[in-house]
């Protein structure tokens, strides 16, 4: 089982933003992060999940932990995809090749990996 902890951030919405992901596999953690100059928070949340999944092999069993209800509920409850079609298509492709479970976690309540993913997304 691989665990991926993700978060996205945006200064202004839209504005400059970033994403962070921590991929935990076999007791080892790998941190991933990136920045975009003009984006939205929701785009960064989806991007974090995509980049985390890209770091896992096809066929993996993965749990993605995210504080984004937008991301988790779109993937588990069929929320409408009115925007970010390019990212949803990329995420669907990644998910199709893995067994993915989605886990919502409350943000900013001291969960160590969620807090670290938030720091990565903010460039800290």
OpenMM code with the backbone's topology and positions (N, CA, C; nanometers):
from openmm import Vec3, app, unit

residues = "UNK UNK UNK UNK UNK UNK UNK UNK UNK UNK UNK UNK UNK UNK UNK UNK UNK UNK UNK UNK UNK UNK UNK UNK UNK UNK UNK UNK UNK UNK UNK UNK UNK UNK UNK UNK UNK UNK UNK UNK UNK UNK UNK UNK UNK UNK UNK UNK UNK UNK UNK UNK UNK UNK UNK UNK UNK UNK UNK UNK UNK UNK UNK UNK UNK UNK UNK UNK UNK UNK UNK UNK UNK UNK UNK UNK UNK UNK UNK UNK UNK UNK UNK UNK UNK UNK UNK UNK UNK UNK UNK UNK UNK UNK UNK UNK UNK UNK UNK UNK UNK UNK UNK UNK UNK UNK UNK UNK UNK UNK UNK UNK UNK UNK UNK UNK UNK UNK UNK UNK UNK UNK UNK UNK".split()
positions = [
    Vec3(0.0845, -0.1187, 0.0000),
    Vec3(0.0000, 0.0000, 0.0000),
    Vec3(0.0882, 0.1239, 0.0000),
    Vec3(0.0571, 0.2160, -0.0877),
    Vec3(0.1259, 0.3442, -0.0961),
    Vec3(0.0295, 0.4520, -0.0477),
    Vec3(0.0797, 0.5423, 0.0346),
    Vec3(0.0002, 0.6552, 0.0819),
    Vec3(0.0565, 0.7819, 0.0196),
    Vec3(-0.0335, 0.8663, -0.0323),
    Vec3(0.0051, 0.9951, -0.0880),
    Vec3(-0.0736, 1.1029, -0.0145),
    Vec3(-0.0002, 1.1988, 0.0403),
    Vec3(-0.0601, 1.3114, 0.1118),
    Vec3(-0.0419, 1.4339, 0.0239),
    Vec3(-0.1511, 1.5033, -0.0079),
    Vec3(-0.1448, 1.6123, -0.1046),
    Vec3(-0.2046, 1.7411, -0.0503),
    Vec3(-0.1590, 1.8518, -0.1088),
    Vec3(-0.2215, 1.9803, -0.0808),
    Vec3(-0.1882, 2.0770, -0.1934),
    Vec3(-0.2742, 2.1753, -0.2122),
    Vec3(-0.2537, 2.2810, -0.3084),
    Vec3(-0.2713, 2.4150, -0.2405),
    Vec3(-0.2107, 2.5169, -0.2987),
    Vec3(-0.2154, 2.6497, -0.2395),
    Vec3(-0.2177, 2.7536, -0.3498),
    Vec3(-0.2763, 2.8687, -0.3204),
    Vec3(-0.2797, 2.9769, -0.4177),
    Vec3(-0.2868, 3.1093, -0.3428),
    Vec3(-0.2026, 3.2039, -0.3816),
    Vec3(-0.2053, 3.3386, -0.3251),
    Vec3(-0.2917, 3.4229, -0.4171),
    Vec3(-0.4116, 3.4541, -0.3716),
    Vec3(-0.5122, 3.5087, -0.4612),
    Vec3(-0.5749, 3.3881, -0.5307),
    Vec3(-0.6833, 3.4067, -0.5951),
    Vec3(-0.7470, 3.2916, -0.6608),
    Vec3(-0.8263, 3.3438, -0.7805),
    Vec3(-0.7654, 3.3617, -0.8963),
    Vec3(-0.6352, 3.3064, -0.9354),
    Vec3(-0.5180, 3.3927, -0.8904),
    Vec3(-0.4002, 3.3309, -0.9024),
    Vec3(-0.2755, 3.3963, -0.8658),
    Vec3(-0.1640, 3.2936, -0.8669),
    Vec3(-0.0488, 3.3300, -0.8131),
    Vec3(0.0599, 3.2329, -0.8047),
    Vec3(0.0259, 3.1246, -0.7032),
    Vec3(0.0616, 3.0016, -0.7374),
    Vec3(0.0273, 2.8911, -0.6490),
    Vec3(0.1293, 2.7796, -0.6530),
    Vec3(0.1015, 2.6793, -0.5742),
    Vec3(0.1901, 2.5639, -0.5679),
    Vec3(0.1159, 2.4412, -0.5213),
    Vec3(0.1824, 2.3285, -0.5366),
    Vec3(0.1267, 2.2014, -0.4929),
    Vec3(0.2359, 2.1235, -0.4195),
    Vec3(0.1930, 2.0355, -0.3314),
    Vec3(0.2860, 1.9494, -0.2594),
    Vec3(0.2277, 1.8107, -0.2450),
    Vec3(0.3155, 1.7110, -0.2510),
    Vec3(0.2735, 1.5720, -0.2324),
    Vec3(0.3840, 1.4968, -0.1588),
    Vec3(0.3429, 1.4132, -0.0682),
    Vec3(0.4348, 1.3238, 0.0010),
    Vec3(0.3929, 1.1819, -0.0348),
    Vec3(0.4834, 1.1072, -0.0942),
    Vec3(0.4572, 0.9688, -0.1335),
    Vec3(0.5273, 0.8794, -0.0324),
    Vec3(0.4491, 0.7999, 0.0408),
    Vec3(0.5033, 0.7113, 0.1432),
    Vec3(0.4873, 0.5671, 0.0982),
    Vec3(0.6012, 0.5011, 0.0852),
    Vec3(0.6026, 0.3623, 0.0374),
    Vec3(0.7103, 0.2857, 0.1114),
    Vec3(0.6740, 0.1727, 0.1675),
    Vec3(0.7691, 0.0872, 0.2398),
    Vec3(0.8445, 0.1644, 0.3480),
    Vec3(0.7728, 0.2527, 0.4166),
    Vec3(0.8323, 0.3272, 0.5266),
    Vec3(0.9197, 0.4436, 0.4847),
    Vec3(0.9342, 0.4667, 0.3550),
    Vec3(1.0159, 0.5778, 0.3055),
    Vec3(0.9249, 0.6852, 0.2470),
    Vec3(0.9624, 0.8111, 0.2696),
    Vec3(0.8832, 0.9232, 0.2207),
    Vec3(0.9613, 1.0008, 0.1156),
    Vec3(0.8910, 1.0357, 0.0087),
    Vec3(0.9479, 1.1178, -0.0979),
    Vec3(0.8623, 1.2421, -0.1107),
    Vec3(0.9237, 1.3589, -0.1032),
    Vec3(0.8511, 1.4845, -0.1123),
    Vec3(0.8608, 1.5404, -0.2538),
    Vec3(0.7467, 1.5868, -0.3056),
    Vec3(0.7373, 1.6451, -0.4387),
    Vec3(0.6683, 1.7805, -0.4261),
    Vec3(0.7084, 1.8761, -0.5075),
    Vec3(0.6447, 2.0075, -0.5026),
    Vec3(0.6668, 2.0805, -0.6342),
    Vec3(0.5783, 2.1753, -0.6623),
    Vec3(0.5918, 2.2565, -0.7817),
    Vec3(0.5161, 2.3869, -0.7669),
    Vec3(0.5451, 2.4785, -0.8571),
    Vec3(0.4849, 2.6119, -0.8536),
    Vec3(0.4293, 2.6461, -0.9914),
    Vec3(0.3274, 2.7308, -0.9930),
    Vec3(0.2740, 2.7873, -1.1168),
    Vec3(0.2481, 2.9352, -1.0933),
    Vec3(0.2713, 3.0153, -1.1959),
    Vec3(0.2600, 3.1606, -1.1821),
    Vec3(0.1181, 3.2131, -1.1793),
    Vec3(0.0279, 3.1498, -1.2510),
    Vec3(-0.1101, 3.1977, -1.2594),
    Vec3(-0.2021, 3.0777, -1.2597),
    Vec3(-0.2656, 3.0520, -1.1473),
    Vec3(-0.3439, 2.9298, -1.1310),
    Vec3(-0.4545, 2.9523, -1.0300),
    Vec3(-0.5212, 2.8443, -0.9926),
    Vec3(-0.6224, 2.8489, -0.8865),
    Vec3(-0.5920, 2.7414, -0.7835),
    Vec3(-0.6508, 2.7564, -0.6678),
    Vec3(-0.6320, 2.6573, -0.5624),
    Vec3(-0.6799, 2.5187, -0.6081),
    Vec3(-0.7955, 2.5129, -0.6726),
    Vec3(-0.8477, 2.3839, -0.7165),
    Vec3(-0.7539, 2.3166, -0.8169),
    Vec3(-0.6960, 2.3931, -0.9082),
    Vec3(-0.6002, 2.3346, -1.0037),
    Vec3(-0.4801, 2.2764, -0.9302),
    Vec3(-0.4348, 2.3446, -0.8269),
    Vec3(-0.3189, 2.2958, -0.7525),
    Vec3(-0.3523, 2.1695, -0.6729),
    Vec3(-0.4746, 2.1612, -0.6212),
    Vec3(-0.5168, 2.0401, -0.5492),
    Vec3(-0.5154, 1.9184, -0.6425),
    Vec3(-0.5699, 1.9359, -0.7621),
    Vec3(-0.5733, 1.8254, -0.8588),
    Vec3(-0.4319, 1.7914, -0.9050),
    Vec3(-0.3515, 1.8933, -0.9308),
    Vec3(-0.2146, 1.8704, -0.9756),
    Vec3(-0.1348, 1.7921, -0.8725),
    Vec3(-0.1524, 1.8215, -0.7461),
    Vec3(-0.0813, 1.7478, -0.6409),
    Vec3(-0.1134, 1.5990, -0.6481),
    Vec3(-0.2398, 1.5656, -0.6697),
    Vec3(-0.2788, 1.4242, -0.6803),
    Vec3(-0.2172, 1.3596, -0.8043),
    Vec3(-0.2199, 1.4302, -0.9161),
    Vec3(-0.1617, 1.3766, -1.0400),
    Vec3(-0.0127, 1.3506, -1.0213),
    Vec3(0.0599, 1.4489, -0.9698),
    Vec3(0.2051, 1.4342, -0.9535),
    Vec3(0.2397, 1.3239, -0.8538),
    Vec3(0.1590, 1.3115, -0.7492),
    Vec3(0.1821, 1.2021, -0.6553),
    Vec3(0.1627, 1.0666, -0.7213),
    Vec3(0.0549, 1.0528, -0.7975),
    Vec3(0.0298, 0.9259, -0.8663),
    Vec3(0.1357, 0.8952, -0.9706),
    Vec3(0.1892, 0.9984, -1.0361),
    Vec3(0.2952, 0.9771, -1.1344),
    Vec3(0.4189, 0.9130, -1.0715),
    Vec3(0.4348, 0.9306, -0.9414),
    Vec3(0.5505, 0.8753, -0.8709),
    Vec3(0.5271, 0.7315, -0.8250),
    Vec3(0.4166, 0.6712, -0.8672),
    Vec3(0.3859, 0.5330, -0.8291),
    Vec3(0.3771, 0.4468, -0.9545),
    Vec3(0.4111, 0.3192, -0.9420),
    Vec3(0.4021, 0.2326, -1.0598),
    Vec3(0.2577, 0.1959, -1.0943),
    Vec3(0.2351, 0.1698, -1.2237),
    Vec3(0.1054, 0.1178, -1.2663),
    Vec3(0.0722, -0.0059, -1.1841),
    Vec3(-0.0552, -0.0230, -1.1521),
    Vec3(-0.1002, -0.1396, -1.0768),
    Vec3(-0.0900, -0.1241, -0.9263),
    Vec3(-0.0373, -0.0115, -0.8797),
    Vec3(-0.0199, 0.0106, -0.7359),
    Vec3(-0.1538, 0.0244, -0.6650),
    Vec3(-0.1531, -0.0115, -0.5391),
    Vec3(-0.2653, 0.0155, -0.4500),
    Vec3(-0.2285, 0.1415, -0.3730),
    Vec3(-0.3098, 0.2467, -0.3890),
    Vec3(-0.2753, 0.3789, -0.3384),
    Vec3(-0.3917, 0.4376, -0.2600),
    Vec3(-0.3601, 0.5019, -0.1492),
    Vec3(-0.4575, 0.5855, -0.0799),
    Vec3(-0.4087, 0.7287, -0.0886),
    Vec3(-0.4941, 0.8157, -0.1418),
    Vec3(-0.4627, 0.9581, -0.1485),
    Vec3(-0.5359, 1.0279, -0.0353),
    Vec3(-0.4595, 1.0991, 0.0462),
    Vec3(-0.5127, 1.1744, 0.1590),
    Vec3(-0.5100, 1.3220, 0.1201),
    Vec3(-0.6250, 1.3865, 0.1215),
    Vec3(-0.6345, 1.5268, 0.0799),
    Vec3(-0.7340, 1.6003, 0.1683),
    Vec3(-0.7052, 1.7282, 0.1923),
    Vec3(-0.8019, 1.8108, 0.2660),
    Vec3(-0.8959, 1.8847, 0.1711),
    Vec3(-0.8889, 1.8512, 0.0421),
    Vec3(-0.9743, 1.9146, -0.0574),
    Vec3(-1.1022, 1.8342, -0.0798),
    Vec3(-1.2137, 1.8874, -0.0316),
    Vec3(-1.3410, 1.8214, -0.0580),
    Vec3(-1.3721, 1.8242, -0.2071),
    Vec3(-1.3295, 1.9291, -0.2753),
    Vec3(-1.3472, 1.9392, -0.4204),
    Vec3(-1.2846, 1.8183, -0.4899),
    Vec3(-1.1621, 1.7860, -0.4557),
    Vec3(-1.0922, 1.6727, -0.5168),
    Vec3(-1.1544, 1.5397, -0.4756),
    Vec3(-1.1660, 1.5175, -0.3469),
    Vec3(-1.2136, 1.3882, -0.2977),
    Vec3(-1.3576, 1.3615, -0.3394),
    Vec3(-1.4450, 1.4589, -0.3247),
    Vec3(-1.5859, 1.4359, -0.3583),
    Vec3(-1.6099, 1.4260, -0.5086),
    Vec3(-1.5285, 1.4927, -0.5875),
    Vec3(-1.5415, 1.4768, -0.7316),
    Vec3(-1.5050, 1.3344, -0.7712),
    Vec3(-1.4030, 1.2788, -0.7073),
    Vec3(-1.3585, 1.1433, -0.7408),
    Vec3(-1.4451, 1.0339, -0.6772),
    Vec3(-1.5124, 1.0637, -0.5678),
    Vec3(-1.5879, 0.9582, -0.4979),
    Vec3(-1.7396, 0.9753, -0.5037),
    Vec3(-1.7860, 1.0976, -0.5229),
    Vec3(-1.9302, 1.1234, -0.5186),
    Vec3(-1.9850, 1.1783, -0.6495),
    Vec3(-1.9006, 1.1841, -0.7502),
    Vec3(-1.9469, 1.2274, -0.8807),
    Vec3(-1.9826, 1.3739, -0.8915),
    Vec3(-1.9157, 1.4593, -0.8110),
    Vec3(-1.9406, 1.6023, -0.8255),
    Vec3(-1.9128, 1.6429, -0.9689),
    Vec3(-1.9879, 1.7414, -1.0172),
    Vec3(-1.9728, 1.7878, -1.1555),
    Vec3(-1.8349, 1.8486, -1.1782),
    Vec3(-1.7858, 1.8274, -1.2981),
    Vec3(-1.6543, 1.8784, -1.3381),
    Vec3(-1.6741, 1.9940, -1.4353),
    Vec3(-1.7080, 2.1090, -1.3815),
    Vec3(-1.7378, 2.2245, -1.4657),
    Vec3(-1.6121, 2.2964, -1.5141),
    Vec3(-1.5018, 2.2781, -1.4478),
    Vec3(-1.3768, 2.3458, -1.4833),
    Vec3(-1.2625, 2.2457, -1.4724),
    Vec3(-1.1471, 2.2863, -1.5180),
    Vec3(-1.0247, 2.2057, -1.5053),
    Vec3(-1.0314, 2.0726, -1.5792),
    Vec3(-1.0983, 2.0730, -1.6920),
    Vec3(-1.1184, 1.9486, -1.7675),
    Vec3(-0.9866, 1.8804, -1.8037),
    Vec3(-0.8833, 1.9597, -1.8362),
    Vec3(-0.7540, 1.9016, -1.8718),
    Vec3(-0.6952, 1.8216, -1.7561),
    Vec3(-0.7060, 1.8759, -1.6358),
    Vec3(-0.6505, 1.8062, -1.5191),
    Vec3(-0.7346, 1.6849, -1.4795),
    Vec3(-0.8662, 1.6964, -1.4880),
    Vec3(-0.9502, 1.5800, -1.4572),
    Vec3(-0.9195, 1.4656, -1.5526),
    Vec3(-0.9001, 1.4957, -1.6808),
    Vec3(-0.8675, 1.3909, -1.7784),
    Vec3(-0.7342, 1.3251, -1.7432),
    Vec3(-0.6348, 1.4048, -1.7071),
    Vec3(-0.5043, 1.3491, -1.6690),
    Vec3(-0.5161, 1.2640, -1.5432),
    Vec3(-0.5933, 1.3114, -1.4456),
    Vec3(-0.6116, 1.2352, -1.3219),
    Vec3(-0.6846, 1.1044, -1.3495),
    Vec3(-0.7883, 1.1086, -1.4311),
    Vec3(-0.8608, 0.9861, -1.4657),
    Vec3(-0.7681, 0.8824, -1.5290),
    Vec3(-0.6774, 0.9275, -1.6143),
    Vec3(-0.5824, 0.8354, -1.6774),
    Vec3(-0.4923, 0.7709, -1.5726),
    Vec3(-0.4427, 0.8500, -1.4786),
    Vec3(-0.3560, 0.7951, -1.3733),
    Vec3(-0.4320, 0.6951, -1.2868),
    Vec3(-0.5545, 0.7285, -1.2511),
    Vec3(-0.6352, 0.6425, -1.1637),
    Vec3(-0.6706, 0.5116, -1.2337),
    Vec3(-0.6922, 0.5173, -1.3624),
    Vec3(-0.7307, 0.3985, -1.4387),
    Vec3(-0.6255, 0.2877, -1.4288),
    Vec3(-0.5008, 0.3240, -1.4056),
    Vec3(-0.3914, 0.2270, -1.4025),
    Vec3(-0.3470, 0.1910, -1.2612),
    Vec3(-0.4260, 0.2307, -1.1623),
    Vec3(-0.3945, 0.2024, -1.0219),
    Vec3(-0.5236, 0.1741, -0.9469),
    Vec3(-0.5116, 0.1142, -0.8298),
    Vec3(-0.6270, 0.0963, -0.7413),
    Vec3(-0.6187, 0.2074, -0.6367),
    Vec3(-0.7020, 0.3090, -0.6558),
    Vec3(-0.6909, 0.4296, -0.5740),
    Vec3(-0.8092, 0.4414, -0.4791),
    Vec3(-0.7785, 0.4693, -0.3553),
    Vec3(-0.8772, 0.4995, -0.2520),
    Vec3(-0.8572, 0.6454, -0.2137),
    Vec3(-0.9662, 0.7176, -0.1957),
    Vec3(-0.9613, 0.8606, -0.1638),
    Vec3(-1.0012, 0.8811, -0.0187),
    Vec3(-0.9199, 0.9543, 0.0552),
    Vec3(-0.9455, 0.9777, 0.1976),
    Vec3(-0.9391, 1.1282, 0.2252),
    Vec3(-1.0528, 1.1852, 0.2657),
    Vec3(-1.0529, 1.3260, 0.3038),
    Vec3(-1.0013, 1.3380, 0.4461),
    Vec3(-0.9142, 1.4362, 0.4687),
    Vec3(-0.8653, 1.4679, 0.6028),
    Vec3(-0.8921, 1.6156, 0.6285),
    Vec3(-0.9290, 1.6475, 0.7500),
    Vec3(-0.9516, 1.7875, 0.7847),
    Vec3(-0.8174, 1.8597, 0.7809),
    Vec3(-0.8135, 1.9727, 0.7129),
    Vec3(-0.6895, 2.0481, 0.6990),
    Vec3(-0.6568, 2.1321, 0.8203),
    Vec3(-0.5289, 2.1517, 0.8422),
    Vec3(-0.4768, 2.2443, 0.9423),
    Vec3(-0.5196, 2.2094, 1.0852),
    Vec3(-0.5194, 2.0796, 1.1143),
    Vec3(-0.5512, 2.0366, 1.2510),
    Vec3(-0.4356, 1.9563, 1.3112),
    Vec3(-0.3177, 1.9693, 1.2517),
    Vec3(-0.2009, 1.9053, 1.3095),
    Vec3(-0.1638, 1.7700, 1.2530),
    Vec3(-0.2324, 1.7239, 1.1482),
    Vec3(-0.1945, 1.5971, 1.0846),
    Vec3(-0.0562, 1.6180, 1.0221),
    Vec3(0.0477, 1.5460, 1.0665),
    Vec3(0.1852, 1.5773, 1.0248),
    Vec3(0.2076, 1.5783, 0.8732),
    Vec3(0.1597, 1.4771, 0.8031),
    Vec3(0.1834, 1.4720, 0.6587),
    Vec3(0.1018, 1.5779, 0.5849),
    Vec3(-0.0221, 1.6029, 0.6308),
    Vec3(-0.1025, 1.7075, 0.5683),
    Vec3(-0.0389, 1.8442, 0.5894),
    Vec3(0.0124, 1.8679, 0.7082),
    Vec3(0.0791, 1.9957, 0.7355),
    Vec3(0.2048, 2.0105, 0.6504),
    Vec3(0.2799, 1.9016, 0.6327),
    Vec3(0.4008, 1.9084, 0.5506),
    Vec3(0.3653, 1.9309, 0.4033),
    Vec3(0.2616, 1.8637, 0.3540),
    Vec3(0.2186, 1.8849, 0.2155),
    Vec3(0.1767, 2.0300, 0.1956),
    Vec3(0.1109, 2.0877, 0.2945),
    Vec3(0.0733, 2.2289, 0.2884),
    Vec3(0.1976, 2.3174, 0.2810),
    Vec3(0.2982, 2.2875, 0.3612),
    Vec3(0.4227, 2.3651, 0.3579),
    Vec3(0.4907, 2.3547, 0.2224),
    Vec3(0.4921, 2.2348, 0.1650),
    Vec3(0.5510, 2.2168, 0.0314),
    Vec3(0.4757, 2.2994, -0.0716),
    Vec3(0.3423, 2.2966, -0.0636),
    Vec3(0.2601, 2.3715, -0.1587),
    Vec3(0.2846, 2.5221, -0.1475),
    Vec3(0.3144, 2.5677, -0.0283),
    Vec3(0.3382, 2.7105, -0.0071),
    Vec3(0.4843, 2.7497, -0.0304),
    Vec3(0.5664, 2.6518, -0.0662),
    Vec3(0.7063, 2.6801, -0.0959),
    Vec3(0.7942, 2.6952, 0.0244),
    Vec3(0.7566, 2.6321, 0.1333),
    Vec3(0.8359, 2.6413, 0.2582),
    Vec3(0.9130, 2.5145, 0.2837),
] * unit.nanometer
topology = app.Topology()
chain = topology.addChain("A")
for resn in residues:
    res = topology.addResidue(resn, chain)
    for name in ("N", "CA", "C"):
        topology.addAtom(name, app.Element.getBySymbol(name[0]), res)
